[in-house]
Amino acid sequence: MLLQNLASKEGKQVVGHNIQSWAKHRRHCGSSQEHGARHYSTERGPSSQLREEWAREHVKDLSNKQKAKKEARAIDKDFFMSVLGSSATKREAKSYIQRFTPLKDPSPATKPPVDIALKPQPARGCGVNLGGFYGPAAVEESPKFVQQPEKRTKISVRPQLHVALVKLRAPQTLNDEILNGIGRTLSQLGRLGLISVVVVDSQDGLKPHKADANWRAQETKQANRAVAAIDASGESGARLVDNIIGVYEEASKQGFRQHPTHVTLRNLLMTPLRRGVIPIIPCVGYSDITQTAIPVSATDVVLALTRELAGLPSELMPDEDPNVVRERLQALREEVSLDRLIILDPLGGIPASDQPSGYHVFLNMEQEFEAAKADLQRDLQLEADEAHVPRQNKEIHISDPGASNPFSFLEVEFGGPQSSAESLPQQETLGDAKSGNIHHLQNLELVRRVLSILPPSSSALLTTPEEAANSGKDAPFQAARVGTRRQRNPLIHNLLTDKPVFSSSLPMGRLGGQTSVKGPVSPAESTTPTTFAKHGMSVTIFPDPKVAPWTPPVPGQPYLTLTDSRIDLARLVHLIEDSFGRKLDTQEYLERVNGRIAGVIIAGEYEGGALLTWEIPPGMKDDGSPESRARMVPYLDKFAVLKRSQGSGGVADLIFKAMVRDCFPHGVVWRSRKTNPVNKWYFERSRGTWKLPGTGWTMFWTTPELSMDKQLFLDYEGVCRGIEPSWADNKAILD
């Protein structure tokens, strides 16, 4: 994009200079032809000298133009090399390029010729111009010079716009440096193919502004600060769009006014997006009845924009043709892809009391939403107890998602009739430590609602404004203890990889620590609370460890088998064979594992899974005695992910987290071929490894060091040496 802009700018300068040169040439020639007289001479006259001078200047200008193109191409190459360098794997970089590279135009044979002067410029921000990064730049469509060009009868198909919906909370608390850093990051996202729509949330409380005569001026001021911050980046522009949010005012049965918001002037939103300009939208709505300005919550604005950009119909007006509306929405869905919700909140990501980091690194909304919500509500309950609030009839909840306007504000009950967040103590509505969980609940519920509207490929990212403003300066961030790495901007990294900055299944000890003026800082304290969320998939565990923990089998009691009606054996076998790329001897495998299965973990519709067993160490009798049961080793027999789901979607992380946190929190062991490319992933998540001498296997375990003794280590080694593979090719050692 930068290359195109520079080339266009240089081209205009050359054209302008050429016109001036021709005009000068005509004036000089006209003065030498007084009264129609013509002079002929074989000597070099002024006209000849002028032509040579003009030719030299023209060649110089063309040289400068080519130089500018080369410099712009080098700048583009450096930029994309730097940002793609933050991608963890080549597969992720390839996936990003395939998704965000603009579609090629239709075949030239099917296109009518277009006059070059009337040819529209490509829309900025709707694709990635990689310049010379993957080869020399080439003009895909050369202009055709014809005497009578035909007129276009159809609108040319634009590349699909990839859009991120950004909610910026409390910008009034940010200084200009941080705000400019956010503007620079959003501009870089635009260069990488993801154009933003920014909702500025400058409200102090949980509800829209109270009776404040200057509320609209405050909203406009903060929105203009965001515009100036993006304009200051010099890479893309921003525009204040403050008149597109409409409000249906209807009396509700509860006796108060509801404000369901919607987008009224769609073209005012889409026009800047098509030009690569970032719309900045304050929380100002306009009544459909009185046409007066109304303060609306940022959550309602975000949901209204989500429905509009996703192509979902709002309330159909009586005078609208349903067919026209359907065609309009279908065209919008083809033109726009709302890929991400980004919430920049001073509080950062969603906290979690059961996570070592103190917050959710990755939220699988399908599986973890209710637990995360209950965790926040429990903290609010404790805060209320500390504030000496009477316990009777006390309940904290979020509005019913099925209501017509469930996200206007958070509702809280304290032993009385329903009241809004305004009834809370003032210090609990300004985002301090105690009221933070209320904002977290709002953010969590907003993420759930937005992702439920969008396709499964969409995602959400919650982080702090400070983290979004960082430009990748060197910092002592360490992953897997492999030395210092460049500090990653979570927004840029998430765009390139569709993953969090570090894996959710990565132990905190693998992140390393930082050093401050006060001394060493723990990994949990040094990591910024950033949460990456997806609609995700369900994780089913047989048997359910929440009902009863997994224990070694007891003789005479029923045990789980792979032929259990709750397990689809055919799909499980297909999953294993697709993941390993080998045929399984199903009958032999069933004979080996049935009777010692500890449990099965299934992700989604058999997109991934793990099969765990109880194994007897060599030399130990399997007689069901307490001694033999105490020595049984929890063993990860199969860990499989469909090839199409490998490296994306966090399927492997979901399974591994379920295994080590829910099923075997005290440790599990497994083995892998020494040449297995997945070993790097295993190394980062295990607590110890051992290359088994004389074999082609590496042993991994997650058992805490304090629980690891010599006998347990020998039992682990014996089991890993003794397991016989059950592949159809009957190859025992895969070296």
N, C-alpha and C positions, 0 to 999 in steps of 0.2 A: 504494500500500500504506500509506504514511504517512497519506494522507488517510483511508483506511478505518479505520485504528487510532485516529486522533484523533476521528473522527466517532463511532466505537463507544464510545470512552471518555467523550465528552461526553454521548452518549445515555444511558449508564448513570448518569451523575451526575444528569441531568434526571429520569430515572425514579425514582431513589432519593429525590430531593428531593420529587417529587410524592407518593410514598407517605407520606413523613413529614408533608407538609402535610395530606393526607387524614386521617391518623391524628389529627393535632392538631385538625382540624375536627370529627371524630367525638367526641373527648373533650370538646370544648367544648359541642357540642350535647347530649351525654348529660348533662352537669352541669346544663343548663337545663331538663331534663325530669324533675325529681325526682318519685318515686312515680307515674310515669306521667302526671303532669299536663302539659297542653299550654298554652302561652301564645300568644295571638294579638294582634298589635299592628300598627298601620300605621306606627309609628316605626321608624327605622333602628336595629336591634339589633346586638349583638355578632356574631351569625352573618353578617349582611349585610356588616359591616365585614371579617370574616375572609375571606369569599368574595372580596371586592374585593382584599384584600391578597394572597390566594393567586393571584388572576388576574394581578395586577401582577408577582408573582414568577415566575409561569409564563411570561408574555410575556418577561420579562427573561432567563430561562433559555433560551427558544427563540432569542432574539436572540444570546445568547452562543454557542449551538450553531451558528447560521448563520455567526457571525463566525469560530468555530474552523474551520468547513469552508472558508471563503474563505481563511483564513491557510494552512491545510494545502494547499489547491489551489495557492496561490502558491508555497509551498515546493517542492511537487512540480514545478511548472512551471520554477522556477529550477534545480532539480537536473537535470531532463532537458534543459533548454536548455544547461546547462554541459557535460554529458557528451556530448550529441549535437554540441556545437560542436567537439569533438575529432575528429569524423568528417570525412574528407577530402572526401566528395562527398555530394550529396543522395541519390544512388542507394544508397550504402552505408547511410545512415540509414533509407531506405525498406526496404531488405532486412532490416535489424535489426528494425524494427517489425513487419514481416510475420512474421518467424520467432518472435519472442518475445512477441507479443501473445497472450493466452490465447484459446482457442477459445470461441465463443459457446455458451451452453447450448442444448439442443434446444428445438424450438418449444414455447411454453407450452401449445398445444392438446394436445400428446401427454403432458404432464406431469400427474401427479396432484397435487391441492392439498396443500400442506404447512402445518402449523401453524407460525405465526411463532416461537413459543417453542422449537420443536424444529428449526428450520431450521439446518443446519450452516453455519458460517462458511467462506468460501473459504480454501483453503490458501495460506499465505504462501510467497512465493519461487517459485511455479510460473508466474508470468506478470508482466507489467509493467503497473502501473496508471499510465497517463499523466495521470490527473486531467483538468484543464482544458487540457492542452497542445494538443490538437487539437480542442477544442470543449467545450461545457458538459457536465459530468458528468450522467448520467441513470441512474436505477434501471432495470436491464434486466428485473427480475422483481419485481413488487409482490406483497406477501403477500395471500393470500386468506383471509378470515375466514369459516369455515364452522362449523356446529354439530358435525358429526362428520367430522373430516378423515380421509381414507383413509390407510392406512399404505403406506409405500414397499415395493414388492416387489423393486426392483432398486437396486443401488448407483448413485448418480449418477456420470456420467462426469467425471472431473477433467481439467483442462487438463494437458497433458504437462509433466512436470518436466524442465527442462534442467539438467544436472548437469555440474560441473567436478570432476575428480579432481586434488587438489593434494597434491604431495609436498614437504614442508618439511624440508630437510636441515640438521642441526647447529643447532637452535634454541638450544642452550645457549651458542652463541657470540654470540647477538643480545641487545642490551640491550632494556629494556622499551619504549623509544620506537619502535624499529624494529618490534618485535613488535606493538605497538598499531597502528602504521601498516598493517601487513599485515592485522590484524583489521578495520581500517576499510575497506580496499580490498575484502576478501572480503564484508563487509557491503554495500558498494555494488554489488558484482556481484550479490548476492542481490536488491537492489532493482531491478536492471536485468533480472532474470529468470533469472539463472544461479546456482543454489545450489551450494555447494561441499561436498565430502567431503575432509577433510584427514587425511593420513597423516603423523604426526610421526616423523621419522627422527633420533633423538638418538644413534645409534651413532657411535662415534669411528672405527672401522676400516671395512674393506670387508665384513667378515663380522659376524654377530650377536655380541652381547656374549660375552666369554670368561667364565671361571669367576669371576663377580662376584656376590656375595650380594645386592648392592643394585641389580642391573640393573633390576629391575621398578620399584623406587621411583624410579629416575632417569627411566625412561620415563614413569611417571605424573606426575612433577613437571613435565616439559617439556610433556606433553599438557595439564595443568591451566593452565600459563602461556598456551598457545594459546587455551584456553577463556576465560580471563580477558581476554585481549586482544580477542577478538571481542565479548564481553559489554560491554567498556568502550566500544565504538562507539555503543551505545545504539540501534542500528537493527535488529539481529537477534541472536538468541541462539545459543549453541553448547552442545553436550552431549558429555561424555566417554563414548565407547562402547568399552569395553576388553574385551569378551567375545564378539565375533562371529567371530573368526578361529580356524578349526580347522586342525589339522595331521594329515595322514595319515602315520603313522610306519611305514615299510616298509624292510626290509633290502635294500640294492641289491647288485648283483653286484660292485661295486667295493669292498665291504666297509665302507662308511660309511653313516650314516643320512641319508636324504633327508627333506625336510620340505615336501611339496607342500601349499600352503595353499589354503583355500577359506572361503567365508562359511557359517557354520553357522546363525546366527539372523538370518534375513533381515528379520523384522519390526522388530528392534531397529535396523536400518539405515534402513528405509523410513519408520518412524513419525516421526522428527524431520525427515526430508526433506519429507514431506508437510506438515508444519507450518512449514516455512521455517526450521528450526533446523539449524545446521551440525554434523554429526557429526565429532568429533575422535577419531581412531583411533591409539593407540600401537602399536608393533611388538611386540605380545604375542599369542602364539597358545596354543591349548590342545590337548593331545594327545587324539586320539580314543580312545586306549587307556587312558591313565592319568588323563586329565582334569587334568593338571598344566600349569602355565604354562611356555611355552617361548619363548625369544627367537627372533624370525624377522626376516628382512631386510625392509627397507621395499620393496624391489623386488618381493618375493614377495607382500607385502600389496597393493601397487598392482595387480599382475596378477590376484590373486584378486578384488579389488573390480571390476576391469574386466570380468572374465568374468561376475560376478554382475549388474552393472548393464547389461551388454550382452545379458543374457538367454541366455547360453550355459550349457549343462548342465555341472555338475561331475560327479564320479563318482557314478553311480546306485547308491543303496543297495539291497540285496537285497529289502527290504520295501516299496519304493516302487513305485507304479503308474506306468508310463511315460506313460499318457494324462494322469494328474493332473499329472505333472511338465511335460509338454508344454504343457498349458493354463496352468500357473503361469508358465512362461517366456514364453509368448506375451503374457500379461497384463502382465508386467513390461516387455517390449519396447514395448508400447503406452503404458505409463505413464511410462517413463523414456527420455530421450535423453541419452546420455553424449556431450557435445559436445567437451570439451576435457580434455587432460592438461596440468597446469601444474606445472613443476618449479622450485621456488625453491631455488637452490643458491648458496652463497657464490662459487662459481667462475663462475657465469653461464652463457652460451650455449656452443655447441660451437665450439672454435677451428678455424681454417683457415689453413694456411701460405700458401696462394695467393690469399687475399683481402686487398685493401687495408686493410680494417678489422681484420684479424686474426682474424675469426670469421665464422661463417655467419649472415647476416641471415635468409635463407630457405633451408630445406633441403627439396628435392624428394626425398623418400625413395626413390621409384621409380628416380630417375636418379642420385642423389648419395650414397646410403648407403654403398656399398662404397668409394667414393673417400674419404669423410670418415673411415670406419673405418680405412682403410689409412694415412691421414695421421696419425691419432693413434697407431697402432701404430708408425709410423716414428719419431715423436718419442720413444716409450717405448724403442725400440731405441737411439736416440742417447743417451738418459739412462743406459741400462744400460752403454753403451760408456764414457761419462764416469765411471761408477762403477767402471770397471776389472773388469767382469764378463766372464769368458771368453766368446769369441764362438761356440765350437763348440756345436752343437745348441741354439742359443738361439732361443726362439720365444715370442711373446706373442700370446694369442688369447682370444676370449670363448667360453664354453661353447657347445656345439652347440645351436642353437635347437630342434632336434627332440627334445632330451632331455626327460625328464619334469619336471625341475626345473632348467632351464638358467640361471636368473638368481639362484640363491642367492648366488653370489659370482663374482668374476672369477678365472679360473685363469691362472697364469703358469708357464712352464717356463724354467728356467735350467740347461740341460745336465744334467738329471737327471729323476727321476720327477716325475709331476704333483704340484704342491703348491698350496696355497691362498694367498690374498693375505697370510695371517698370516706366511708365510715371507719376505715382503719386509722390508727395513729399516724400523724403526719410523717414521722420519721420512717414509717414503713411503706410510704408511697413514693419515695424519692430514690429508690435503687440502692440503699445501703445494704449492709450485710444481712440484716433481718428480712428486708423486703425483697432481697434478691430472688428468693425461691418463687415469689409471685410472678416476677418477670420471666423466670425460667419456665414456669408453667405455661405462661402465655406463648413463649417462643416454641415450646415443645408441641403445644396444641396447634399452633400455626403451621409448623412443619408438617404435622400429620395431615392437616386439611389440604395443604397445597400439594403434597406428594400424592394424596388420594385422588386428586384431580388430574395429575399429569401422568405420562407414560412411565412404566417401571424403570426406564433408563435414566430418568431425571433424578436429581439429588439435591440435597440441601447442605449448606456449610454455615456453621455458627462459630464466630471468632471475635476477637477484640478489635477495635479500630486501630490500636497500636500495631497489632500483628499484621493487619491488612495493609498498613502503611510502610512496612519494612521493605527495603529494596534489595534484600539478599546479601547484606553485609556479612563478612566473615564472623562467625560466632562459634564458641566451643560446643556446638551440638554434635553429639556422637550417636550413631546408630550401630548397634551390634559391636561396639567397641572397636571400630575399624578406623580410628583417627578422626580428625576434625573434618567436618563437611560444611559446605556453604549453607548458611541458614536459609531455609526455604520459605518463601512467601506462600501461605496456605492457599490463597486464591489461585495463584499461578500454578502451583503444584497440583491442585485439585483439578484444574482444567486439563492439564496434560495427562494426568494418570487416572482421573476419576476415582481417586483413593485419598484417604487422609495422609497427613505428612509422614506418619509412621503407622505401622500395622497395629490394629487393635489387639491382636493376640501376642504382640511382642512384650515380654516381661519388662517391667520398669527398670530393672537392673541393667538391661541391655542398652538403655538410652544414654548411660553415662551421666555424669553430673557437671555442674559448672562451678566456677570459682568467682566469688565476689570479694569486695573489700572486707567483708566480715568473715570470710572463710568459705570452705566448701559448701555447696548447696546441693541438696538431694535432687535426684532426677524428677521426683514428683513436684518439687517446688520450682524447678527450673524450666519445666515445660508449660507452655501457654495453653490454657483451657480452650481447645478447638475441637468441635464435634462435627463429624461428617455423618450425614444421615441419608438413608435410602428407604424406599418402601420395603425393599428386601424380600425375604421369604421366610416361611415358617421353618422351625427346626424341631423335628419330632425325635424323641428319645424313648427307646424300649429297653428295659422298663423305666418308668419315670422316676428319676432320682429324687424328685421333690416329695414323692410318696414314701419312698424308702431308699436309703443309700444302697449302692451296689455292694454285694458281699459274695464271697465264694459260695458255690453251690453246696447244698446240704443233701446228703443221701436220703432218698425216699421222698423228697419234696419236688414239686414240678419246677421245670427250668425252661428257659427260652430256647427255641430252635428257629432256624431260618425258614422252616416250613410253617411257622405260625401264621394264622390268617391275617394278622395285622401287618405282615411284611410281604411285599410283592417280590417274590424271589426272582422272577424273570427280569424285572427292572433292576434289581440289585446286581444280578449277574451281568447285565448289559453295562451298568455303571462301572463295575470293576474291569471288565474287558475293554471298554472304551478308554478308561483312564490309563491302564497299563499297556494297552496296545497288544494284548495277548489273550489267547483263549484259555478259559478256566476249565479244569476238569471238575465239573460241578459235583458229580457223585462222590468223588474222592474227597473233595473239600468239605462236603456236608458230613461225611463220616468222621473227618478229623475234628471239626469244630463243634458239632452238635454235642451237647452235654457239658460243654465248658464255656459257652458263650456268656460273657459278662453283660453285654448290651450292644445295641445298634443305634447309631445316630444317622438320621436322614435329613438332608437339607432340601427344602422345596419339594419339587416333584422329581425326586431322585436325581437332582443335579449334582449332588455330592453326598458323601457318607463315610462313616467309619464303623468298623466292626472290631470289637474288643473281646478278648477272651481271658480266662483264668488258666495259667499254665503251671504245670508241676515241674520244679527244678529236677535236673538229672540226679538219680540216686535216691529220690524221695518217693515213697509209696503213695499211690493215689487211692487211699482206703477210706477217705471221708472223715478221718480222725481230726480232732481239733489241731493236732500238730501239723498235719499235712495241709489243712485249710489255712493255717496261719502262714505257711511258707508259700502259698500260691502267689504267683506273680501276675499283676495286671499288665496285659500285653496288648499293644495296638497291632492287630493282625492285618487289617487292610484300611488304607486311607486313600479314598478315590474321589476325583472330581472330573466330571465330563470335560472333554477337550474344549468344547465350545465355551465352557464356563471357567476355564483355567486362566488365571491372571487378571480376572475382572470380576466385579460384583461382590468381592469379599466372601465367596462361598467357603474357601478353605479356612479363612479366619473364623467364620461362624462355627464351623465344625470343631476346630481346634479349641476355641474358647469353651464350647459346651463340654468338651472332653476333660479339660484340665480344671475347670471351675465348678462344673456341676456333677460330673461323673466320677472322676478320679482326682480330687483336689490334693491328695497326699502323694501322688506320683504315679507315673505310668512309663513303661519302657517299650521301645520298638527298635527295629533295625532297618537299614537301607543300604543298597549297593554303594560302594565307594565312588562309583562313577555317576551316580544319580544326580542330575542337575538340580533336583529339589533339595539337595543336602544343605545348600546355603540357607534356605528357608528353615530347615530343621535345626541347623546350628544356632540360629538366632533365637529360637523359641525353646530350646532345651536347656536344662541346667547342667548337663554334662554329656560328654561323648567319649567313645572308646573304639578305636579301630581294632577289631578282633584279629589277633595274630593268626596267620595261616589261612585266612578266609578273605572273601571279597566283600565283607560286610562291615558297616559302621554301626555301633550301638548308640542310641540316644535315650535319655531319660529326663523326666521332669521332677523327680523326687528331690525334696529339699536336702541340702547338705547335712543338716543336723540329723536327719533320719537315715542317712546313708552310712551303713557299716560294711565291714568286709564280707560278712555272710550274705547280705542283701546284694552286694555287687556281684559276688560269685553266682548267686541265683540268677541275676539278670543275664550275666554272660552265658551261663549254661543254657538258659531258655533260648537266647538269640542264636546260639550255635546249633541247637537241636531241632528247631522248627524245620519241617520238610515242606517245600513249596508244592502247590497242587495245580501247577499249570499243565495244560494238555501236552506240551512238548516234553514234559518230564525232565526238564533241565533243573538240576538241584541248585547249582551255584551260578548266579547271574553275574559273572565277573567281566 
